[in-house]
Amino acid sequence: MDILLSSAYLAPIQYYTKLLLCGNGTANIEGCDNYTKQTYRNRCVIADANGPLQLTIPIEKPQTGKCLMRDIRISEHGNWRHRHWNALEAAYRHTPFFLYYEDDFRPFYEHKANFLYDFNMRLTETICQLIGITPLLKPTTTYIATHTHDYRDSISPKEIGQSDPTFYPSEYYQVFKEKNGFLCNLSIIDLLFNMGPESIMVLKNSIVQPPTQKFVP
């Protein structure tokens, strides 16, 4: 099926359940909406030894009050690429699959990226390949006002479990689970580093199917 999603940086597990449901269909990634603060567009949440940790990509402030997501530029303020990679390495170096996937992610933090939308898209493509899901990721060329499977607003740090009855986070192994308890709907990178090739099974188990719909991965 075809779906509509916002752009997201190391998006949460909920986001990737939609990409899994998409199958070989088209996942339209909205780039023509106005950039909104405090969303997954430029931030993700991982788990370190002390609990949830938010990582935020700094952006260059638009010259006008509103700016399309596709036109948002990444700022190099605060040496964020170095800080993010160090945070990921510190949080996940003891997970079962960090070393296995390290070389897939490290280049994203070694080279400067200009536009947030393009950076997110390349990351999403890489993660889909690693998980083994095959949606056609398609940048939007105009703003899509309505869509049958529109998840732009339901996947939000403020809306977990409230506006998406088809998502129920399935528990999985987390390296700090004994200390912090299970932390749900973290960045997909948490699932990938902890579960590796079994990540796709966790995604499947996190999908609640309507009674009339049969899930065919």
Secondary structure, 3 states (H helix, E strand, C coil): CCEEEECCCCCEHHHHHHHHHHCCCEEEEECCCECCCCCCCCEEEEEECCEEEEEECCECCCCCCCCEHHHCEECCHHHHHHHHHHHHHHHHCCCCCHHHHHHHHHHHHCCCCCEHHHHHHHHHHHHHHHHCCCCEEEECCCCCCCCCCECCCCCCCCCCCCCCCCECCCCCCCCCHHHHCCCCCCEHHHHHHHHHHHHHHHHHHCECCCCCCCCCC
